[in-house]
Amino acid sequence: MVAVPEGPPPDSRELGYYFTLAQVGLEMVAPLIVGLVIDSVLGTSPWLMLAGILLGFVGGLAHIIMLTNKHDAQERRKRQQGNDKP
């Protein structure tokens, strides 16, 4: 028997937000893989891999901060709209 979750289904915006956060993980790993591949082709190991790690970390962290700030602003706006209604 399959358990059916109780409560309302998740909001599609909320689900999209979580998928976007998962995408950030790929954004952090992709430069590392590209650096490894180019290192193996050019024989410059480990420099481009390290550059990829740094680029992926900084880019991913900046994207997470941007997404979190945007999500928090939307949540605050929703709460304020809910409080304004009698």
Rosetta blueprint (number, residue, H / E / L):
1 M L
2 V L
3 A L
4 V L
5 P L
6 E L
7 G L
8 P L
9 P L
10 P L
11 D L
12 S H
13 R H
14 E H
15 L H
16 G H
17 Y H
18 Y H
19 F H
20 T H
21 L H
22 A H
23 Q H
24 V H
25 G H
26 L H
27 E H
28 M H
29 V H
30 A H
31 P H
32 L H
33 I H
34 V H
35 G H
36 L H
37 V H
38 I H
39 D H
40 S H
41 V H
42 L H
43 G L
44 T L
45 S L
46 P L
47 W H
48 L H
49 M H
50 L H
51 A H
52 G H
53 I H
54 L H
55 L H
56 G H
57 F H
58 V H
59 G H
60 G H
61 L H
62 A H
63 H H
64 I H
65 I H
66 M H
67 L H
68 T H
69 N H
70 K H
71 H H
72 D H
73 A H
74 Q H
75 E H
76 R H
77 R H
78 K H
79 R H
80 Q H
81 Q H
82 G H
83 N H
84 D H
85 K L
86 P L
